[in-house]
Amino acid sequence: MTKKIAVLPGDGIGTEIVAEAVKVLEALRRDFGLSIEMEQALVGGAAYDAAGHPLPEQTLALAKAADAVLLGAVGGYKWESLDIALRPEKGLLGLRSELGLFSNLRPAILYPQLANASTLKPEVVSGLDIMIVRELTGDIYFGRPRGIRILENGEREGFNTMVYRESEIERIGRSAFDIAMRRGRRVCSVDKANVLECTELWREVMTRVAKDYPEVTLNHMYVDNAAMQLVRAPKQFDVMVTGNMFGDILSDCAAMLTGSIGMLPSASLDASGKGMYEPIHGSAPDIAGKGIANPLATILSVAMMLRYSLNQAELAGRVESAVNKVLDQGLRTADIYTPGMHKAGTAEMGDAVVAALR
């Protein structure tokens, strides 16, 4: 049965890195019998420029009809002056909300070839393999009331609401525990239960969910300590599960342990396994159009798509092995370059992965 993939390059380097990921998908279709069809659409700032909205109705309809979504990146300096409801990031948030993508999987894996690219000592990060499971559709990013109001004295006050329902916490908890069952069977739940009632409830529900997974060890950690521990001793973690805002911050922190944010993919899944797949880095408008962006995170996002939404674990492994082969060959984009390696551009790196697939 042919699977439909919605391809949304977005802004900045999004168009360049997605083009290389599409090369990989085309090679899998041509050489390995992957039955897919792809259709592109606009999202983010590019969509605003063309249609006046960061998430046009036709883009949302395409995403809803697809079996999986491949996204590049959204945002850029040129749209920062727009009203917040029209900024490119609202296209991304809208996709997550409209598609019900509540479980964000962000692996932080250090490839052995890049151990020296990390800012931490190799003995601290070598062998790093963490999966951060971030709740994606709740928390302070979506909570209401929110806004900016004028107080009686004329001063302006901004306000946002952190809110989680028990059902939302249980849902993301089960997602994390299910993943842990396929890994090291350890879950660290990150909260701020000593200060925030919202995360006091989070801790209570996580503890309750853990009773259904007796093979998995659960521990709890305050978010400030978790940030410190990620830098001090990151290999203590297997699966980390946390809310939307804490996950946003911690996953970027974990990304830099690996040497470059340009190496890390992500998956955002709904209850049935349909997902949106994207690199965790941004649109990098400062290097857009220069052909130097690292496409490997986007290519590895394709591997996650194959594994989680298209039920093609063998092909997912083939893509991951191809990336490893390319790194073994010494190819490096600027963000992971070290002296003595071959500095490659975006297209050259994508072509090398396609060649390594064979």
VEXPA-569192 format. One record per residue (C-alpha): residue in three letters; z, y, x. Coordinates in nm, 3 decimals, padded with zeros to 5 digits. Layout:
BEGIN
<"ALA"; <Z; Y; X>>
...
END
This chain:
BEGIN
<"MET"; <00.000; 00.000; 00.000>>
<"THR"; <-00.105; 00.335; 00.143>>
<"LYS"; <00.178; 00.579; 00.209>>
<"LYS"; <00.129; 00.952; 00.166>>
<"ILE"; <00.267; 01.192; 00.425>>
<"ALA"; <00.301; 01.564; 00.356>>
<"VAL"; <00.241; 01.750; 00.683>>
<"LEU"; <00.402; 02.096; 00.697>>
<"PRO"; <00.349; 02.256; 01.041>>
<"GLY"; <00.530; 02.580; 00.952>>
<"ASP"; <00.562; 02.867; 01.200>>
<"GLY"; <00.565; 02.939; 01.571>>
<"ILE"; <00.531; 02.628; 01.784>>
<"GLY"; <00.540; 02.419; 01.466>>
<"THR"; <00.162; 02.407; 01.448>>
<"GLU"; <00.133; 02.291; 01.811>>
<"ILE"; <00.397; 02.018; 01.808>>
<"VAL"; <00.295; 01.881; 01.469>>
<"ALA"; <-00.063; 01.852; 01.592>>
<"GLU"; <00.057; 01.612; 01.864>>
<"ALA"; <00.264; 01.410; 01.617>>
<"VAL"; <-00.041; 01.381; 01.392>>
<"LYS"; <-00.236; 01.246; 01.692>>
<"VAL"; <00.023; 00.969; 01.720>>
<"LEU"; <00.002; 00.890; 01.347>>
<"GLU"; <-00.378; 00.884; 01.367>>
<"ALA"; <-00.359; 00.642; 01.660>>
<"LEU"; <-00.122; 00.416; 01.467>>
<"ARG"; <-00.361; 00.420; 01.171>>
<"ARG"; <-00.667; 00.356; 01.385>>
<"ASP"; <-00.532; 00.099; 01.631>>
<"PHE"; <-00.237; -00.065; 01.458>>
<"GLY"; <-00.330; -00.075; 01.090>>
<"LEU"; <-00.077; 00.180; 00.962>>
<"SER"; <-00.187; 00.251; 00.605>>
<"ILE"; <-00.127; 00.623; 00.553>>
<"GLU"; <-00.295; 00.935; 00.429>>
<"MET"; <-00.192; 01.284; 00.535>>
<"GLU"; <-00.224; 01.620; 00.364>>
<"GLN"; <-00.121; 01.957; 00.511>>
<"ALA"; <00.036; 02.256; 00.337>>
<"LEU"; <00.202; 02.586; 00.423>>
<"VAL"; <00.575; 02.648; 00.443>>
<"GLY"; <00.801; 02.919; 00.585>>
<"GLY"; <00.667; 03.248; 00.716>>
<"ALA"; <00.308; 03.124; 00.715>>
<"ALA"; <00.343; 03.045; 00.345>>
<"TYR"; <00.495; 03.386; 00.275>>
<"ASP"; <00.204; 03.558; 00.448>>
<"ALA"; <-00.050; 03.357; 00.250>>
<"ALA"; <00.120; 03.317; -00.088>>
<"GLY"; <00.413; 03.558; -00.098>>
<"HIS"; <00.681; 03.287; -00.096>>
<"PRO"; <00.820; 03.057; 00.178>>
<"LEU"; <00.792; 02.752; -00.048>>
<"PRO"; <00.482; 02.777; -00.270>>
<"GLU"; <00.468; 02.558; -00.579>>
<"GLN"; <00.176; 02.354; -00.442>>
<"THR"; <00.370; 02.278; -00.122>>
<"LEU"; <00.674; 02.164; -00.317>>
<"ALA"; <00.454; 01.951; -00.546>>
<"LEU"; <00.292; 01.787; -00.243>>
<"ALA"; <00.630; 01.717; -00.085>>
<"LYS"; <00.763; 01.565; -00.406>>
<"ALA"; <00.459; 01.339; -00.443>>
<"ALA"; <00.467; 01.220; -00.080>>
<"ASP"; <00.649; 00.917; 00.056>>
<"ALA"; <00.764; 01.121; 00.357>>
<"VAL"; <00.742; 01.477; 00.487>>
<"LEU"; <00.669; 01.578; 00.848>>
<"LEU"; <00.787; 01.931; 00.921>>
<"GLY"; <00.738; 02.144; 01.232>>
<"ALA"; <00.960; 02.453; 01.229>>
<"VAL"; <01.006; 02.770; 01.026>>
<"GLY"; <01.104; 03.126; 01.104>>
<"GLY"; <01.028; 03.402; 01.351>>
<"TYR"; <01.100; 03.762; 01.439>>
<"LYS"; <00.827; 03.906; 01.216>>
<"TRP"; <00.998; 03.790; 00.896>>
<"GLU"; <01.358; 03.887; 00.977>>
<"SER"; <01.336; 04.211; 00.779>>
<"LEU"; <01.245; 04.032; 00.454>>
<"ASP"; <01.491; 03.998; 00.170>>
<"ILE"; <01.700; 03.687; 00.233>>
<"ALA"; <01.545; 03.510; -00.069>>
<"LEU"; <01.200; 03.536; 00.091>>
<"ARG"; <01.280; 03.451; 00.452>>
<"PRO"; <01.111; 03.143; 00.602>>
<"GLU"; <01.439; 02.951; 00.619>>
<"LYS"; <01.456; 02.956; 00.239>>
<"GLY"; <01.149; 02.733; 00.239>>
<"LEU"; <01.336; 02.475; 00.444>>
<"LEU"; <01.652; 02.500; 00.236>>
<"GLY"; <01.444; 02.476; -00.080>>
<"LEU"; <01.278; 02.156; 00.037>>
<"ARG"; <01.614; 01.999; 00.117>>
<"SER"; <01.757; 02.097; -00.218>>
<"GLU"; <01.456; 02.016; -00.438>>
<"LEU"; <01.400; 01.678; -00.270>>
<"GLY"; <01.768; 01.586; -00.281>>
<"LEU"; <01.782; 01.533; 00.096>>
<"PHE"; <02.156; 01.506; 00.137>>
<"SER"; <02.189; 01.290; 00.452>>
<"ASN"; <02.077; 01.449; 00.778>>
<"LEU"; <02.060; 01.210; 01.073>>
<"ARG"; <02.060; 01.376; 01.412>>
<"PRO"; <02.063; 01.140; 01.709>>
<"ALA"; <02.172; 01.270; 02.048>>
<"ILE"; <02.030; 01.025; 02.300>>
<"LEU"; <02.005; 01.085; 02.673>>
<"TYR"; <01.699; 00.922; 02.819>>
<"PRO"; <01.789; 00.786; 03.164>>
<"GLN"; <01.492; 00.967; 03.318>>
<"LEU"; <01.646; 01.299; 03.211>>
<"ALA"; <02.006; 01.246; 03.323>>
<"ASN"; <01.972; 01.527; 03.577>>
<"ALA"; <01.836; 01.766; 03.316>>
<"SER"; <02.169; 01.783; 03.135>>
<"THR"; <02.402; 02.066; 03.229>>
<"LEU"; <02.687; 01.812; 03.241>>
<"LYS"; <02.750; 01.568; 03.524>>
<"PRO"; <02.541; 01.248; 03.500>>
<"GLU"; <02.853; 01.031; 03.490>>
<"VAL"; <02.969; 01.219; 03.178>>
<"VAL"; <02.643; 01.187; 02.983>>
<"SER"; <02.458; 00.883; 03.121>>
<"GLY"; <02.413; 00.630; 02.842>>
<"LEU"; <02.485; 00.886; 02.570>>
<"ASP"; <02.387; 00.763; 02.222>>
<"ILE"; <02.547; 00.950; 01.930>>
<"MET"; <02.433; 00.968; 01.569>>
<"ILE"; <02.552; 01.279; 01.386>>
<"VAL"; <02.536; 01.240; 01.008>>
<"ARG"; <02.541; 01.585; 00.850>>
<"GLU"; <02.577; 01.648; 00.476>>
<"LEU"; <02.284; 01.871; 00.394>>
<"THR"; <02.284; 01.997; 00.036>>
<"GLY"; <02.639; 02.125; -00.018>>
<"ASP"; <02.901; 02.330; 00.165>>
<"ILE"; <02.899; 02.702; 00.235>>
<"TYR"; <02.519; 02.723; 00.259>>
<"PHE"; <02.478; 02.642; -00.109>>
<"GLY"; <02.821; 02.723; -00.257>>
<"ARG"; <02.863; 02.991; -00.520>>
<"PRO"; <02.973; 03.263; -00.568>>
<"ARG"; <02.803; 03.426; -00.273>>
<"GLY"; <02.668; 03.767; -00.190>>
<"ILE"; <02.760; 04.118; -00.072>>
<"ARG"; <02.968; 04.341; -00.296>>
<"ILE"; <03.113; 04.690; -00.280>>
<"LEU"; <03.490; 04.718; -00.295>>
<"GLU"; <03.681; 04.992; -00.477>>
<"ASN"; <03.712; 05.192; -00.157>>
<"GLY"; <03.334; 05.180; -00.107>>
<"GLU"; <03.343; 04.930; 00.178>>
<"ARG"; <03.098; 04.639; 00.162>>
<"GLU"; <03.226; 04.282; 00.173>>
<"GLY"; <03.022; 03.967; 00.232>>
<"PHE"; <03.140; 03.641; 00.077>>
<"ASN"; <03.034; 03.276; 00.071>>
<"THR"; <03.201; 02.975; -00.086>>
<"MET"; <03.268; 02.642; 00.087>>
<"VAL"; <03.270; 02.375; -00.182>>
<"TYR"; <03.237; 01.995; -00.196>>
<"ARG"; <03.269; 01.755; -00.487>>
<"GLU"; <03.420; 01.411; -00.438>>
<"SER"; <03.088; 01.247; -00.524>>
<"GLU"; <02.906; 01.444; -00.253>>
<"ILE"; <03.163; 01.348; 00.009>>
<"GLU"; <03.157; 00.982; -00.091>>
<"ARG"; <02.778; 00.974; -00.082>>
<"ILE"; <02.750; 01.109; 00.272>>
<"GLY"; <03.043; 00.893; 00.380>>
<"ARG"; <02.869; 00.577; 00.268>>
<"SER"; <02.553; 00.688; 00.446>>
<"ALA"; <02.749; 00.727; 00.771>>
<"PHE"; <02.935; 00.398; 00.736>>
<"ASP"; <02.613; 00.210; 00.658>>
<"ILE"; <02.458; 00.350; 00.976>>
<"ALA"; <02.769; 00.263; 01.177>>
<"MET"; <02.738; -00.098; 01.060>>
<"ARG"; <02.404; -00.112; 01.245>>
<"ARG"; <02.545; 00.053; 01.557>>
<"GLY"; <02.886; 00.046; 01.726>>
<"ARG"; <03.090; 00.033; 01.404>>
<"ARG"; <03.286; 00.348; 01.478>>
<"VAL"; <03.292; 00.660; 01.260>>
<"CYS"; <03.452; 00.992; 01.348>>
<"SER"; <03.488; 01.219; 01.045>>
<"VAL"; <03.502; 01.587; 01.141>>
<"ASP"; <03.682; 01.841; 00.922>>
<"LYS"; <03.926; 02.132; 00.930>>
<"ALA"; <04.182; 01.977; 00.696>>
<"ASN"; <04.471; 02.169; 00.849>>
<"VAL"; <04.328; 02.496; 00.719>>
<"LEU"; <04.064; 02.435; 00.449>>
<"GLU"; <04.145; 02.263; 00.120>>
<"CYS"; <03.779; 02.173; 00.082>>
<"THR"; <03.796; 01.958; 00.394>>
<"GLU"; <04.141; 01.827; 00.305>>
<"LEU"; <03.961; 01.663; 00.013>>
<"TRP"; <03.687; 01.554; 00.257>>
<"ARG"; <03.941; 01.367; 00.470>>
<"GLU"; <04.101; 01.203; 00.167>>
<"VAL"; <03.767; 01.075; 00.033>>
<"MET"; <03.648; 00.952; 00.376>>
<"THR"; <03.970; 00.755; 00.412>>
<"ARG"; <03.911; 00.598; 00.073>>
<"VAL"; <03.547; 00.509; 00.150>>
<"ALA"; <03.651; 00.348; 00.478>>
<"LYS"; <03.842; 00.081; 00.287>>
<"ASP"; <03.506; -00.062; 00.173>>
<"TYR"; <03.398; -00.102; 00.537>>
<"PRO"; <03.678; -00.301; 00.706>>
<"GLU"; <03.452; -00.377; 01.005>>
<"VAL"; <03.421; -00.006; 01.087>>
<"THR"; <03.690; 00.193; 01.265>>
<"LEU"; <03.746; 00.541; 01.121>>
<"ASN"; <03.918; 00.830; 01.292>>
<"HIS"; <03.946; 01.195; 01.196>>
<"MET"; <03.904; 01.499; 01.418>>
<"TYR"; <03.931; 01.874; 01.360>>
<"VAL"; <03.601; 02.051; 01.422>>
<"ASP"; <03.729; 02.268; 01.707>>
<"ASN"; <03.856; 01.962; 01.891>>
<"ALA"; <03.531; 01.778; 01.815>>
<"ALA"; <03.332; 02.057; 01.982>>
<"MET"; <03.556; 02.036; 02.287>>
<"GLN"; <03.538; 01.655; 02.300>>
<"LEU"; <03.157; 01.661; 02.282>>
<"VAL"; <03.157; 01.851; 02.609>>
<"ARG"; <03.454; 01.674; 02.769>>
<"ALA"; <03.386; 01.308; 02.686>>
<"PRO"; <03.083; 01.271; 02.455>>
<"LYS"; <03.042; 00.896; 02.499>>
<"GLN"; <03.360; 00.836; 02.298>>
<"PHE"; <03.153; 00.896; 01.982>>
<"ASP"; <02.930; 00.650; 01.798>>
<"VAL"; <02.870; 00.800; 01.451>>
<"MET"; <03.003; 01.144; 01.362>>
<"VAL"; <03.000; 01.250; 00.996>>
<"THR"; <03.069; 01.603; 00.882>>
<"GLY"; <02.978; 01.879; 00.639>>
<"ASN"; <02.678; 02.105; 00.640>>
<"MET"; <02.805; 02.399; 00.845>>
<"PHE"; <03.007; 02.200; 01.098>>
<"GLY"; <02.717; 01.957; 01.137>>
<"ASP"; <02.472; 02.239; 01.196>>
<"ILE"; <02.680; 02.363; 01.489>>
<"LEU"; <02.792; 02.031; 01.638>>
<"SER"; <02.447; 01.874; 01.634>>
<"ASP"; <02.302; 02.161; 01.837>>
<"CYS"; <02.592; 02.130; 02.080>>
<"ALA"; <02.526; 01.756; 02.113>>
<"ALA"; <02.157; 01.825; 02.160>>
<"MET"; <02.214; 02.016; 02.480>>
<"LEU"; <02.409; 01.725; 02.628>>
<"THR"; <02.075; 01.547; 02.647>>
<"GLY"; <01.910; 01.807; 02.867>>
<"SER"; <01.684; 01.970; 02.610>>
<"ILE"; <01.683; 02.036; 02.240>>
<"GLY"; <01.310; 01.964; 02.267>>
<"MET"; <01.380; 01.591; 02.292>>
<"LEU"; <01.571; 01.535; 01.970>>
<"PRO"; <01.431; 01.434; 01.630>>
<"SER"; <01.601; 01.434; 01.292>>
<"ALA"; <01.572; 01.271; 00.953>>
<"SER"; <01.688; 01.407; 00.617>>
<"LEU"; <01.708; 01.135; 00.353>>
<"ASP"; <01.750; 01.113; -00.021>>
<"ALA"; <01.932; 00.836; -00.206>>
<"SER"; <01.625; 00.608; -00.204>>
<"GLY"; <01.531; 00.653; 00.163>>
<"LYS"; <01.253; 00.908; 00.120>>
<"GLY"; <01.287; 01.159; 00.398>>
<"MET"; <01.179; 01.476; 00.569>>
<"TYR"; <01.140; 01.444; 00.945>>
<"GLU"; <01.153; 01.732; 01.190>>
<"PRO"; <01.258; 01.824; 01.544>>
<"ILE"; <01.595; 01.994; 01.548>>
<"HIS"; <01.475; 02.292; 01.752>>
<"GLY"; <01.339; 02.609; 01.599>>
<"SER"; <01.002; 02.778; 01.590>>
<"ALA"; <01.041; 02.939; 01.937>>
<"PRO"; <00.810; 03.236; 01.867>>
<"ASP"; <00.847; 03.352; 02.228>>
<"ILE"; <00.640; 03.057; 02.352>>
<"ALA"; <00.420; 03.001; 02.046>>
<"GLY"; <00.053; 02.972; 02.129>>
<"LYS"; <00.111; 02.912; 02.500>>
<"GLY"; <00.068; 02.535; 02.483>>
<"ILE"; <00.391; 02.465; 02.668>>
<"ALA"; <00.623; 02.348; 02.389>>
<"ASN"; <00.771; 01.999; 02.409>>
<"PRO"; <00.623; 01.779; 02.131>>
<"LEU"; <00.842; 01.475; 02.202>>
<"ALA"; <01.111; 01.558; 01.946>>
<"THR"; <00.843; 01.578; 01.678>>
<"ILE"; <00.682; 01.255; 01.796>>
<"LEU"; <01.022; 01.087; 01.792>>
<"SER"; <01.068; 01.224; 01.440>>
<"VAL"; <00.758; 01.021; 01.352>>
<"ALA"; <00.939; 00.715; 01.491>>
<"MET"; <01.233; 00.788; 01.261>>
<"MET"; <00.991; 00.827; 00.970>>
<"LEU"; <00.839; 00.488; 01.046>>
<"ARG"; <01.184; 00.328; 01.059>>
<"TYR"; <01.361; 00.491; 00.764>>
<"SER"; <01.090; 00.575; 00.507>>
<"LEU"; <00.781; 00.366; 00.586>>
<"ASN"; <00.955; 00.035; 00.670>>
<"GLN"; <00.763; 00.005; 00.998>>
<"ALA"; <01.041; -00.069; 01.246>>
<"GLU"; <00.804; -00.240; 01.491>>
<"LEU"; <00.576; 00.063; 01.508>>
<"ALA"; <00.881; 00.290; 01.538>>
<"GLY"; <00.988; 00.095; 01.844>>
<"ARG"; <00.636; 00.118; 01.984>>
<"VAL"; <00.642; 00.497; 01.958>>
<"GLU"; <00.984; 00.516; 02.124>>
<"SER"; <00.866; 00.286; 02.403>>
<"ALA"; <00.558; 00.503; 02.453>>
<"VAL"; <00.778; 00.810; 02.499>>
<"ASN"; <00.984; 00.618; 02.754>>
<"LYS"; <00.669; 00.518; 02.941>>
<"VAL"; <00.549; 00.876; 02.958>>
<"LEU"; <00.883; 00.989; 03.099>>
<"ASP"; <00.866; 00.704; 03.351>>
<"GLN"; <00.527; 00.836; 03.457>>
<"GLY"; <00.692; 01.165; 03.551>>
<"LEU"; <00.536; 01.389; 03.286>>
<"ARG"; <00.762; 01.680; 03.191>>
<"THR"; <00.716; 01.985; 02.973>>
<"ALA"; <00.875; 02.305; 03.101>>
<"ASP"; <01.205; 02.255; 02.919>>
<"ILE"; <01.276; 01.923; 03.094>>
<"TYR"; <01.092; 01.986; 03.421>>
<"THR"; <01.254; 01.913; 03.754>>
<"PRO"; <01.089; 01.954; 04.097>>
<"GLY"; <00.873; 01.660; 04.193>>
<"MET"; <00.768; 01.581; 03.839>>
<"HIS"; <00.430; 01.659; 03.681>>
<"LYS"; <00.453; 01.966; 03.459>>
<"ALA"; <00.257; 01.894; 03.140>>
<"GLY"; <00.152; 02.108; 02.848>>
<"THR"; <00.197; 02.028; 02.481>>
<"ALA"; <-00.141; 01.862; 02.431>>
<"GLU"; <-00.128; 01.671; 02.758>>
<"MET"; <00.209; 01.524; 02.664>>
<"GLY"; <00.082; 01.421; 02.321>>
<"ASP"; <-00.229; 01.261; 02.471>>
<"ALA"; <-00.012; 01.071; 02.719>>
<"VAL"; <00.202; 00.927; 02.439>>
<"VAL"; <-00.109; 00.816; 02.252>>
<"ALA"; <-00.240; 00.649; 02.567>>
<"ALA"; <00.097; 00.478; 02.624>>
<"LEU"; <00.089; 00.335; 02.272>>
<"ARG"; <-00.193; 00.107; 02.383>>
END
